Amino acid sequence: MKGADSDDEGGSPREQTQEELEEQAALARIILTFRDYQQSAEWEVARWQSNYAQLPPHHKALIPHQPAKLAAARAAVNTNMFFIKSLLQAFDPDCASGPLPPHLMVPPALRGPDDGEDGCSARVNANDIDKVRYVLKNVVRDWSAEGAAERLLSYGRILAELQEGFKDWSNAHRPLRVLVPGAGLARLCVEIAALGYEAQGNEYSYFMLLAVMTAWPTDAAAMNNMIDHFGTGIYACVMDSYDYAKALSEVLPSVAVHKLSKGGYLVLRPDSGDPTEAVLMALAAAEKVFGATRNAKGFKVIPGCGVIQGDGIDLPTMEKIANAIEAAGFAADNV
C-alpha cells in the first residue's frame, strides 16, 4: 500500500513508506476536523436552543439571559471559524475549503467506507472535535489578553521556580536547557527563552502541531531528537498523537537502542483516553522494550523508563490506577 512522492531533491518520484501514508491520512482527517468545527459547534448551540425552547415559561423566567447567551455563542462560533480558516490557509492555501489537494488527501489505500474518492468526506470523530475545541481554548489561554491571568498563575510560577532554582548558574558557554513536555502552542517555551534559557518543546498532538505549524516528519524523528538533547537525564515524551497504540508498539521500539545508549530515564506520557488503560498500555509496552527486574516484594520495575499520567486525574482515579498496576504485577515506582 504505497503511493508516489518526490525525493528530497525534487527529482524522480519515490514510493511513500507505510508510515508516511498513515501520517498523511492522519493529517487529512485533522484538517477535515478543523473544517467541520462550525457545523459541529452550531449543532451544539442548536441543541441548547432546543432544550431551552422546551422549558415551561416559569422555568424560562429563571434564566432570562439565555437567549442573549445563545446569540453570543453563535457569534463566537463564527469568530472561531474565521480564525480556523486563517490558520488552515496559513498552513496550506488549498486546504481551507473545497477538495483537499492530492498531497493532503487520505491516500486511496487507507480510505475507509466513509471516505469519498477525493479523500474529503470522512466522518468526523467526536473525540477529534473535542481536540479542536481544546486547541481553541489553548489559543485563548496562551496567546490572548484574556488568558494573561491564567498564564500568570501557571506559567508564572514555573518561570519563578526556574529563576530561583538556577539563579547561580554560571556557565556562560552553556545556557541552561529546559525541556517542556506537552508544549502545546509553545507559549511557555517562548517565556523560558525570553529569560535567556534554551527551551525545547515536545508536543505530539497533531492538532496542536497544526496550529503552530512546526513538526518533525515522523514520531520517531521527534523522539530521537528529544533523546539527542535530553537523553542523559530525566525527560518526558507525550505519546498520543494520531495513534497512541502505534506510538507504543512501533515508535518506542524503534528508538530503544538510541535511548539505551544515552542511559537516561524516559518518561512516557499519555495525555488522553482512559487514564488507567493508558497507563497499563504504556507499562506493558515499556516492559516489552526494556525488560523488567523484580523488587523485594516481587513487583516488576522497568529500568530507565516510567509513565506519568496527569490528564483527568483525581484521587479516585489515582486509586484505580494504583490497584490496576498492582494487579498487573508492576511496582508503583514505575508511575
TIVODO-137949 format. One record per residue (C-alpha): x, z, y; residue number from 1; residue in one letter. Coordinates in nm, 3 decimals, padded with zeros to 5 digits. Example, Ala and Ser with C-alpha at 12.3 -4.5 7.8 and 13.67 -1.06 7.14 Angstrom:
BEGIN
((01.230, 00.780, -00.450), 1, 'A')
((01.367, 00.714, -00.106), 2, 'S')
***
This chain:
BEGIN
((00.000, 00.000, 00.000), 1, 'M')
((00.224, -00.126, 00.276), 2, 'K')
((00.187, -00.314, 00.598), 3, 'G')
((00.419, -00.518, 00.816), 4, 'A')
((00.613, -00.372, 01.107), 5, 'D')
((00.910, -00.487, 01.312), 6, 'S')
((01.257, -00.343, 01.274), 7, 'D')
((01.431, -00.139, 01.544), 8, 'D')
((01.600, -00.448, 01.687), 9, 'E')
((01.273, -00.637, 01.730), 10, 'G')
((01.376, -00.888, 01.465), 11, 'G')
((01.231, -00.969, 01.126), 12, 'S')
((00.929, -00.775, 01.001), 13, 'P')
((00.978, -00.491, 00.757), 14, 'R')
((00.738, -00.309, 00.530), 15, 'E')
((00.597, 00.019, 00.657), 16, 'Q')
((00.650, 00.317, 00.431), 17, 'T')
((00.356, 00.508, 00.290), 18, 'Q')
((00.435, 00.794, 00.526), 19, 'E')
((00.430, 00.562, 00.828), 20, 'E')
((00.096, 00.417, 00.719), 21, 'L')
((-00.052, 00.764, 00.683), 22, 'E')
((00.078, 00.870, 01.023), 23, 'E')
((-00.072, 00.556, 01.180), 24, 'Q')
((-00.406, 00.636, 01.015), 25, 'A')
((-00.389, 00.993, 01.142), 26, 'A')
((-00.315, 00.876, 01.496), 27, 'L')
((-00.603, 00.627, 01.484), 28, 'A')
((-00.851, 00.894, 01.381), 29, 'R')
((-00.724, 01.130, 01.651), 30, 'I')
((-00.768, 00.862, 01.918), 31, 'I')
((-01.120, 00.793, 01.790), 32, 'L')
((-01.199, 01.165, 01.802), 33, 'T')
((-01.089, 01.187, 02.165), 34, 'F')
((-01.304, 00.883, 02.241), 35, 'R')
((-01.602, 01.046, 02.070), 36, 'D')
((-01.580, 01.358, 02.288), 37, 'Y')
((-01.854, 01.261, 02.533), 38, 'Q')
((-02.106, 01.170, 02.264), 39, 'Q')
((-02.040, 01.491, 02.072), 40, 'S')
((-02.045, 01.709, 02.382), 41, 'A')
((-02.364, 01.553, 02.517), 42, 'E')
((-02.531, 01.607, 02.179), 43, 'W')
((-02.437, 01.974, 02.203), 44, 'E')
((-02.580, 02.006, 02.555), 45, 'V')
((-02.896, 01.829, 02.436), 46, 'A')
((-02.926, 02.088, 02.160), 47, 'R')
((-02.905, 02.365, 02.420), 48, 'W')
((-03.172, 02.183, 02.623), 49, 'Q')
((-03.399, 02.155, 02.320), 50, 'S')
((-03.361, 02.522, 02.234), 51, 'N')
((-03.436, 02.618, 02.593), 52, 'Y')
((-03.745, 02.393, 02.604), 53, 'A')
((-03.892, 02.570, 02.301), 54, 'Q')
((-03.882, 02.912, 02.466), 55, 'L')
((-04.211, 03.059, 02.587), 56, 'P')
((-04.249, 03.088, 02.966), 57, 'P')
((-04.187, 03.464, 02.975), 58, 'H')
((-03.852, 03.414, 02.798), 59, 'H')
((-03.753, 03.128, 03.029), 60, 'K')
((-03.820, 03.361, 03.320), 61, 'A')
((-03.538, 03.584, 03.195), 62, 'L')
((-03.282, 03.303, 03.233), 63, 'I')
((-03.388, 03.112, 03.546), 64, 'P')
((-03.033, 02.985, 03.591), 65, 'H')
((-03.033, 02.794, 03.260), 66, 'Q')
((-03.140, 02.451, 03.399), 67, 'P')
((-02.855, 02.468, 03.651), 68, 'A')
((-02.612, 02.562, 03.373), 69, 'K')
((-02.723, 02.263, 03.168), 70, 'L')
((-02.673, 02.030, 03.464), 71, 'A')
((-02.328, 02.180, 03.527), 72, 'A')
((-02.238, 02.134, 03.160), 73, 'A')
((-02.332, 01.764, 03.172), 74, 'R')
((-02.123, 01.719, 03.487), 75, 'A')
((-01.829, 01.894, 03.317), 76, 'A')
((-01.860, 01.662, 03.016), 77, 'V')
((-01.833, 01.360, 03.248), 78, 'N')
((-01.528, 01.508, 03.421), 79, 'T')
((-01.362, 01.586, 03.089), 80, 'N')
((-01.428, 01.234, 02.962), 81, 'M')
((-01.273, 01.084, 03.274), 82, 'F')
((-00.963, 01.292, 03.203), 83, 'F')
((-00.960, 01.187, 02.836), 84, 'I')
((-00.987, 00.818, 02.924), 85, 'K')
((-00.700, 00.856, 03.170), 86, 'S')
((-00.495, 01.032, 02.903), 87, 'L')
((-00.561, 00.758, 02.646), 88, 'L')
((-00.483, 00.482, 02.896), 89, 'Q')
((-00.152, 00.650, 02.973), 90, 'A')
((-00.075, 00.671, 02.602), 91, 'F')
((-00.167, 00.307, 02.535), 92, 'D')
((-00.373, 00.094, 02.779), 93, 'P')
((-00.558, -00.072, 02.490), 94, 'D')
((-00.680, 00.242, 02.314), 95, 'C')
((-00.917, 00.396, 02.570), 96, 'A')
((-01.216, 00.178, 02.475), 97, 'S')
((-01.313, -00.119, 02.260), 98, 'G')
((-01.143, -00.217, 01.933), 99, 'P')
((-00.813, -00.048, 01.867), 100, 'L')
((-00.504, -00.271, 01.880), 101, 'P')
((-00.359, -00.351, 01.536), 102, 'P')
((-00.070, -00.106, 01.567), 103, 'H')
((-00.318, 00.180, 01.623), 104, 'L')
((-00.586, 00.087, 01.369), 105, 'M')
((-00.636, 00.269, 01.043), 106, 'V')
((-00.430, 00.048, 00.807), 107, 'P')
((-00.656, -00.157, 00.575), 108, 'P')
((-00.508, 00.004, 00.265), 109, 'A')
((-00.607, 00.350, 00.387), 110, 'L')
((-00.958, 00.281, 00.516), 111, 'R')
((-01.242, 00.476, 00.364), 112, 'G')
((-01.609, 00.391, 00.318), 113, 'P')
((-01.686, 00.500, 00.675), 114, 'D')
((-01.419, 00.276, 00.832), 115, 'D')
((-01.507, -00.069, 00.964), 116, 'G')
((-01.296, -00.381, 00.930), 117, 'E')
((-01.135, -00.311, 01.265), 118, 'D')
((-01.047, 00.044, 01.162), 119, 'G')
((-01.254, 00.164, 01.456), 120, 'C')
((-01.574, 00.303, 01.312), 121, 'S')
((-01.452, 00.606, 01.123), 122, 'A')
((-01.684, 00.903, 01.102), 123, 'R')
((-01.554, 01.174, 01.333), 124, 'V')
((-01.485, 01.508, 01.167), 125, 'N')
((-01.649, 01.814, 01.327), 126, 'A')
((-01.327, 02.014, 01.292), 127, 'N')
((-01.141, 01.741, 01.479), 128, 'D')
((-01.397, 01.755, 01.761), 129, 'I')
((-01.317, 02.126, 01.797), 130, 'D')
((-00.947, 02.037, 01.825), 131, 'K')
((-01.021, 01.805, 02.118), 132, 'V')
((-01.209, 02.087, 02.290), 133, 'R')
((-00.915, 02.317, 02.219), 134, 'Y')
((-00.681, 02.070, 02.389), 135, 'V')
((-00.908, 02.066, 02.695), 136, 'L')
((-00.908, 02.447, 02.705), 137, 'K')
((-00.529, 02.443, 02.689), 138, 'N')
((-00.510, 02.192, 02.973), 139, 'V')
((-00.705, 02.437, 03.188), 140, 'V')
((-00.501, 02.737, 03.078), 141, 'R')
((-00.159, 02.573, 03.104), 142, 'D')
((-00.185, 02.334, 03.395), 143, 'W')
((-00.469, 02.430, 03.628), 144, 'S')
((-00.503, 02.680, 03.911), 145, 'A')
((-00.795, 02.827, 03.717), 146, 'E')
((-00.561, 02.922, 03.433), 147, 'G')
((-00.299, 03.091, 03.652), 148, 'A')
((-00.428, 03.444, 03.589), 149, 'A')
((-00.423, 03.397, 03.211), 150, 'E')
((-00.074, 03.245, 03.225), 151, 'R')
((00.048, 03.546, 03.419), 152, 'L')
((-00.091, 03.786, 03.159), 153, 'L')
((00.051, 03.595, 02.861), 154, 'S')
((00.346, 03.377, 02.957), 155, 'Y')
((00.440, 03.609, 03.242), 156, 'G')
((00.510, 03.893, 03.001), 157, 'R')
((00.719, 03.671, 02.776), 158, 'I')
((00.926, 03.549, 03.070), 159, 'L')
((00.975, 03.905, 03.194), 160, 'A')
((01.096, 04.017, 02.850), 161, 'E')
((01.339, 03.726, 02.832), 162, 'L')
((01.486, 03.811, 03.169), 163, 'Q')
((01.513, 04.180, 03.084), 164, 'E')
((01.643, 04.134, 02.732), 165, 'G')
((01.911, 03.882, 02.829), 166, 'F')
((01.997, 03.995, 03.181), 167, 'K')
((02.358, 04.049, 03.075), 168, 'D')
((02.401, 03.705, 02.918), 169, 'W')
((02.742, 03.596, 03.041), 170, 'S')
((02.836, 03.278, 02.856), 171, 'N')
((02.826, 03.020, 03.134), 172, 'A')
((02.923, 02.742, 02.893), 173, 'H')
((02.631, 02.807, 02.661), 174, 'R')
((02.294, 02.874, 02.825), 175, 'P')
((02.055, 03.090, 02.632), 176, 'L')
((01.848, 02.875, 02.395), 177, 'R')
((01.482, 02.963, 02.340), 178, 'V')
((01.257, 02.821, 02.068), 179, 'L')
((00.884, 02.806, 02.146), 180, 'V')
((00.690, 02.758, 01.819), 181, 'P')
((00.343, 02.621, 01.874), 182, 'G')
((00.439, 02.498, 02.220), 183, 'A')
((00.103, 02.333, 02.283), 184, 'G')
((00.109, 02.148, 02.615), 185, 'L')
((00.462, 02.269, 02.697), 186, 'A')
((00.387, 02.494, 02.996), 187, 'R')
((00.581, 02.788, 02.853), 188, 'L')
((00.876, 02.557, 02.779), 189, 'C')
((00.875, 02.443, 03.142), 190, 'V')
((00.860, 02.802, 03.270), 191, 'E')
((01.150, 02.905, 03.044), 192, 'I')
((01.357, 02.605, 03.155), 193, 'A')
((01.286, 02.697, 03.518), 194, 'A')
((01.468, 03.027, 03.455), 195, 'L')
((01.781, 02.833, 03.359), 196, 'G')
((01.747, 02.866, 02.983), 197, 'Y')
((01.745, 02.584, 02.729), 198, 'E')
((01.394, 02.555, 02.587), 199, 'A')
((01.275, 02.360, 02.286), 200, 'Q')
((00.910, 02.342, 02.192), 201, 'G')
((00.787, 02.300, 01.837), 202, 'N')
((00.437, 02.151, 01.811), 203, 'E')
((00.290, 01.984, 01.504), 204, 'Y')
((-00.069, 01.930, 01.619), 205, 'S')
((-00.111, 01.557, 01.678), 206, 'Y')
((-00.396, 01.638, 01.916), 207, 'F')
((-00.159, 01.837, 02.136), 208, 'M')
((00.119, 01.582, 02.097), 209, 'L')
((-00.107, 01.300, 02.208), 210, 'L')
((-00.185, 01.498, 02.523), 211, 'A')
((00.183, 01.550, 02.609), 212, 'V')
((00.286, 01.212, 02.464), 213, 'M')
((00.610, 01.334, 02.310), 214, 'T')
((00.661, 01.333, 01.934), 215, 'A')
((00.917, 01.279, 01.663), 216, 'W')
((00.850, 00.977, 01.440), 217, 'P')
((00.771, 01.192, 01.135), 218, 'T')
((00.708, 01.556, 01.050), 219, 'D')
((01.033, 01.565, 00.853), 220, 'A')
((01.230, 01.437, 01.153), 221, 'A')
((01.078, 01.709, 01.371), 222, 'A')
((01.162, 01.983, 01.121), 223, 'M')
((01.515, 01.854, 01.070), 224, 'N')
((01.569, 01.859, 01.446), 225, 'N')
((01.445, 02.218, 01.456), 226, 'M')
((01.685, 02.313, 01.176), 227, 'I')
((01.972, 02.139, 01.359), 228, 'D')
((01.922, 02.354, 01.667), 229, 'H')
((01.796, 02.686, 01.530), 230, 'F')
((01.866, 02.679, 01.158), 231, 'G')
((02.122, 02.960, 01.159), 232, 'T')
((01.876, 03.216, 01.296), 233, 'G')
((01.509, 03.302, 01.258), 234, 'I')
((01.282, 03.014, 01.357), 235, 'Y')
((00.918, 02.919, 01.306), 236, 'A')
((00.761, 02.581, 01.241), 237, 'C')
((00.390, 02.512, 01.294), 238, 'V')
((00.290, 02.327, 00.978), 239, 'M')
((-00.064, 02.199, 01.035), 240, 'D')
((-00.074, 01.853, 01.186), 241, 'S')
((-00.288, 01.589, 01.017), 242, 'Y')
((-00.226, 01.716, 00.663), 243, 'D')
((-00.123, 02.078, 00.605), 244, 'Y')
((-00.111, 02.037, 00.227), 245, 'A')
((00.124, 01.739, 00.256), 246, 'K')
((00.348, 01.924, 00.502), 247, 'A')
((00.394, 02.193, 00.237), 248, 'L')
((00.415, 01.971, -00.071), 249, 'S')
((00.627, 01.686, 00.067), 250, 'E')
((00.782, 01.761, 00.407), 251, 'V')
((00.908, 02.110, 00.322), 252, 'L')
((01.092, 01.996, 00.005), 253, 'P')
((01.243, 01.704, 00.198), 254, 'S')
((01.419, 01.939, 00.443), 255, 'V')
((01.511, 02.209, 00.191), 256, 'A')
((01.875, 02.107, 00.145), 257, 'V')
((01.928, 02.091, 00.522), 258, 'H')
((01.760, 02.429, 00.566), 259, 'K')
((01.968, 02.593, 00.293), 260, 'L')
((02.290, 02.453, 00.441), 261, 'S')
((02.219, 02.640, 00.765), 262, 'K')
((02.141, 02.970, 00.597), 263, 'G')
((01.882, 03.094, 00.848), 264, 'G')
((01.529, 03.225, 00.799), 265, 'Y')
((01.248, 02.970, 00.819), 266, 'L')
((00.901, 03.099, 00.905), 267, 'V')
((00.613, 02.870, 00.804), 268, 'L')
((00.324, 02.894, 01.049), 269, 'R')
((-00.020, 02.767, 00.950), 270, 'P')
((-00.240, 02.756, 01.258), 271, 'D')
((-00.582, 02.651, 01.129), 272, 'S')
((-00.813, 02.671, 00.831), 273, 'G')
((-00.897, 02.983, 00.630), 274, 'D')
((-00.617, 03.234, 00.707), 275, 'P')
((-00.598, 03.379, 00.357), 276, 'T')
((-00.596, 03.041, 00.185), 277, 'E')
((-00.342, 02.902, 00.434), 278, 'A')
((-00.101, 03.192, 00.377), 279, 'V')
((-00.127, 03.168, -00.002), 280, 'L')
((-00.067, 02.792, 00.010), 281, 'M')
((00.246, 02.842, 00.221), 282, 'A')
((00.382, 03.116, -00.005), 283, 'L')
((00.327, 02.906, -00.317), 284, 'A')
((00.498, 02.606, -00.159), 285, 'A')
((00.791, 02.815, -00.035), 286, 'A')
((00.839, 02.972, -00.378), 287, 'E')
((00.837, 02.628, -00.539), 288, 'K')
((01.104, 02.502, -00.299), 289, 'V')
((01.326, 02.808, -00.252), 290, 'F')
((01.250, 03.019, -00.558), 291, 'G')
((01.190, 03.394, -00.554), 292, 'A')
((01.351, 03.721, -00.658), 293, 'T')
((01.174, 04.043, -00.758), 294, 'R')
((01.183, 04.364, -00.557), 295, 'N')
((01.192, 04.714, -00.705), 296, 'A')
((00.813, 04.710, -00.752), 297, 'K')
((00.817, 04.373, -00.927), 298, 'G')
((00.673, 04.165, -00.643), 299, 'F')
((00.817, 03.825, -00.553), 300, 'K')
((01.038, 03.789, -00.246), 301, 'V')
((01.119, 03.436, -00.125), 302, 'I')
((01.479, 03.413, 00.002), 303, 'P')
((01.525, 03.273, 00.352), 304, 'G')
((01.161, 03.181, 00.407), 305, 'C')
((00.840, 03.357, 00.507), 306, 'G')
((00.496, 03.297, 00.657), 307, 'V')
((00.331, 03.400, 00.982), 308, 'I')
((-00.042, 03.368, 01.045), 309, 'Q')
((-00.157, 03.454, 01.395), 310, 'G')
((-00.470, 03.245, 01.436), 311, 'D')
((-00.809, 03.408, 01.378), 312, 'G')
((-00.661, 03.740, 01.267), 313, 'I')
((-00.833, 04.079, 01.284), 314, 'D')
((-00.797, 04.396, 01.076), 315, 'L')
((-01.044, 04.291, 00.802), 316, 'P')
((-00.867, 03.954, 00.772), 317, 'T')
((-00.528, 04.127, 00.752), 318, 'M')
((-00.657, 04.344, 00.469), 319, 'E')
((-00.795, 04.039, 00.290), 320, 'K')
((-00.459, 03.859, 00.322), 321, 'I')
((-00.270, 04.167, 00.202), 322, 'A')
((-00.493, 04.202, -00.104), 323, 'N')
((-00.466, 03.830, -00.181), 324, 'A')
((-00.087, 03.814, -00.164), 325, 'I')
((-00.062, 04.129, -00.377), 326, 'E')
((-00.293, 03.974, -00.636), 327, 'A')
((-00.075, 03.661, -00.633), 328, 'A')
((00.233, 03.873, -00.701), 329, 'G')
((00.404, 03.831, -00.363), 330, 'F')
((00.564, 04.113, -00.165), 331, 'A')
((00.428, 04.196, 00.180), 332, 'A')
((00.781, 04.132, 00.312), 333, 'D')
((00.709, 03.759, 00.292), 334, 'N')
((00.436, 03.771, 00.559), 335, 'V')
***
